[in-house]
């Protein structure tokens, strides 16, 4: 099992790039993995990304901008 699959199996399905403050460059290999946990039921409207609109229920939100299956290529 690869690193991304391992994280996904534990609910970490979304990552953010690490950006150097001094020059805005991306870290060559590391990202921050996130697990989005809802505490209430609500509709996420997707904001600037309506394709991510979905109903959220308490627990891990596996639909929150799932990018963990996309390779990180800075």
N, C-alpha and C positions, 0 to 999 in steps of 0.2 A: 504494500500500500504506500503510495506516495504521500508527501507532506500535505498537499492540498486535500487529498481524500481523507487523511487522518483528521485534519481540522474539521472538515465538513461532517464527518461522522459524529463529531462532538458539538455540532451546531454553529461552528465558525464558518460562515458561508460568504462573508464579505470582507474585503481587505482594502486598506488605504495605503498609498505610497508614502514613504518617508522622504521628506523634502528638506534639503539643507537650507537653513535660513540665510546664510551668507551669500549664496549665489543661485538658489532655486533648483539646484541639480537634484536628481533622484538618486536614492541609494541603489547601488548596482544589483543587490540581491535580496535585501530585506524589505518586508512590508509588515504592517500591523493588522492582525486578524481580529475581526469583531464578531461577536454573537449578539444579535438584537433580541432582547427579551421584553415582550409586552406585558404590562401589568393590568391592562384593561382591554375591552373590546372597542374597536373603532375602525373607521375606514381611512386608510392612508390614501390620500388623493394623488400621490406621486409628485406633487410640486411641479418642477420644471420637466419631469419625466412621467407623463401620464401613462406610459406603458407599464409603469410599476404600481399603478392603482390596484389595491386589493383590500379585502376585509382582514383585519388583524384580530386575533383572539389571544387571551393570556397564554404565555409560554414562549418558546423560541419561534421567532418569525422567520421561517425558511425562505420566504418570498422577498425579503428586504434587499433589493438590488443585489441579487446573487451573482457575484463576479468571481467567486472562488474557483470556478472551472476554467477561467481564462488565464493563460500563462502570463506571468509578469515579465514584461520586456521593456525595461527603461530606455 
